[in-house]
Amino acid sequence: MSSRPSPLPAFHRAVLRSAQHLVPVSERDEFLRSWHAELFHMHHCVPRGRLSTVRLHIDLPLGVVSDALWLRTHSLRRSLAGTPALCLASLLSLSLFSFAFAVLSYGGWHGLGVHLGSQAEHCLVAVPIILFVSSAIASFSHVELNSIPHTLRWINHLLFAGLKTSLALLLTFLLSVCLSRPLYIPLPRAADLLQILFFVLFALLAVRWSFHDQEQRCKQCLCSLATPARVGRPSHNLLEWTGTEQTCKQGHGRLSIPEIETSWHQYSRWIDQTSSLDHVASA
Amino acid sequence: MSNPRLSHSAALILKAISLGYCFGFDVMEITGLPSGTVYPALRRLERDDLVESRWESEEDAFSSQRPARRYYQLTREGKAAALAATERYPLLARLLPEKHT
């Protein structure tokens, strides 16, 4: 036996070479190293006959590919978690899925088109009322910004809020259409009424969620705020600040939400950390 | 800290590691699970801090005439989770024999 470990069979080398492209670049070397060691063990350390051909030629390549896929999805999940793009993409895919389900349940485009035409008009009338009611009764608190925001940042903020709310409303409309479908043939009038009721109920919830979600996002990058931490002691409320602080994962800033509104800390406060760091650097 | 709820496969893999089966193929062989289940599950367990991995030293590997292996071992949370899983799935203890080294 030579002092260098002998190479793997061509088939397994080809599988590794193809699967490595699925793995993020930063983890590729370690992936190849661990799989090379595993496959080497199977070929050279396990006695012949203990491993079946199926396991060697089907199960193991599947293992290599699923491991590579897991690394890729994990890396995507880490980089996309909480981003506005993921939020919009999730809402859009749910809407498309609901739309496809509605097309199937109404027996094609034509059936759905006839039904949607009349229902969409009623729902469009309801949308401004729902937005008004949601804004009036929403329990969101005012957020004080410690730094003057850039106009472009505010435009992004408003665009994201508008798109998210519109997609959420579209999704609730499609959901209400799908849910009222079973009653559409036996009781068409009751189905119409039920669809509008479902839409109003879901839309109120969706708009409230949209407002709440917008509050819990970074004022710069619009990613969801994370790592909520309690600050202060409730029993010392008159002596010191007490509440919750949430931070942006990118380090743009933190949101302090007071537990009890006091004259010296009445509103939630967004503390921009990038501008304070710039200030320190310039000083 | 509360013990995480593990699937039967994850509990089986955790139990195998606690019994001394410490690298991918070893775990796959003793549990009988397909490689497509074992390797991603090991990564998930490592992400959740239930197992940790270390590379075998190059000298040890070289003396055995093979590439260095990635060995897995239970963390403190992993040991607690393996105990909880054995209580939840009592058959686990009988399914897997201890590894003879």
Interface residues (C-beta under 8 A of the other chain):
Chain A: M1 S3 P5 R33 S34 H36 A37 E38 F40 H41 M42 H44 C45 V46 R55 D59 L60 L62 G63 V64 V65 S66 D67 L69 W70 L71 H74
Chain B: F23 G24 F25 M28 P34 S35 G36 V38 Y39 P40 R43 R44 R47 F62 Q65 R66 P67 A68 R69 R70
